[in-house]
Amino acid sequence: MGNTDNEEWGERAACRTADPDELFVEGAAQNRAKILCSGCPVRTECLAHALDNRIEHGVWGGMTERERRALLRRRPMVTSWRLLLETARAEHEQQGRRTTGRPRWAERWAAVG
């Protein structure tokens, strides 16, 4: 976490209080580590940090090192994963608001409640 932006998202990470030994694991244990990422509010920022900095070990943003390497090989022309992922997230959120003007999760919540 080199700059202020990284420190800021790191403070909100679901894994901030986890034992690092649980995140830097191998094999089937990686699936347990990925579960911690599933509800993390800064999953996108974490994944972008790992991809942009070519972090080789551990689970970051819900992806193992093997999954990140495969993604980097498939998309070698990406110069900023942070920009790409944040843009994709914004577009996804915008699509969810098109029907009622509110996010899809709010529509689902209203239907359940």
N, C-alpha and C positions, 0 to 999 in steps of 0.2 A: 504494500500500500504506500506508494510513493507520494502521490499528491493529495490535496485536500478533498477532491471528489471521491477518491478511493477510500479515504479515511471516513468520510461521511457515510457512504453506503455500507462500509464494513461495520459500523456501529449499529446498523439496523438489521444485520444479517441474522438469520435464524440459527446459524452455527457459532455465533460469537461466544457462546458459553460452553460449546461442545468441547470434548477432549479431542485435540488434534489427531490423536492416534485413531480415532473413529473415522476421520475424513481422509487420511492418507493410508488407505488399506488396499489390499489386492483381492482379486477373485470375487467370489460371491459376496464378501463383506462390502463391496462397493455398492451393491444394490441397497443395502441398509443405509449407507451414507447418502445415497441419492434420495431416499425417502425424506430425509431432513430438508433437502432442497425443495421438495415439491410445494410447500406452502410458504416459501421464503419471499418476503416483499422485495428483495433486491437480487433476485435470481438472475435477471437480465444483466445487471451491472457486473455481477460476479463472473458470469460466463464471458462477457465481453473482456473483462480484465484478464482472465486466464488465456483467452484466445489472442488478444492483442499483445500480451507479454510472453506468449509461447510457454506458459507454465506446463511443465512436463509431468508433474506428480499430483495426485490427489483428485478428489471430486470437487469440481467448481461449477456452480450454476446448474447442477443436476447432470453434469456430463463427466464421464471418466476420462482419463488421459487418452485411452484408445479411441473413444468416441470423438474427442477434440482433434486428435491427429487426423482421423478420417475426414472430419469436416474441413479442416485446413487443406487437406489434399484435394477435396472436391471443389473448394472455392479459393484457389491460390491468388486470385486477383483482388480479393478484399483487402483494403488498406486500413480500414477502421471497423472492427467488429462492433465497437461501441455505437458508432453512428448507424451502422446497418441494423443492429438489434433494436436500438431505440426508435428508429424510423419504423421498423416492422411492428413494434409494440404500439406505437401511436396510431398507425394505420388500422391495426386490429381493433383497438379501442374505438376509433372513429366509426368503423363499420358496425360495431355494436350499438352505437348511438343513433344510427340513421333511421331506424324505424320509429322510435318514440322520443328521441332526444335525450335518452338516458342510457347508461351502460347496460349491456345484456344481463350482467349479474343482478342489477336492480330490478329488471323485468322478471327474472326468475324468482327473486326474493318476493316480489309482490304477488306472483302467482302462487307461491307456497304459503305465504302469510295470509 
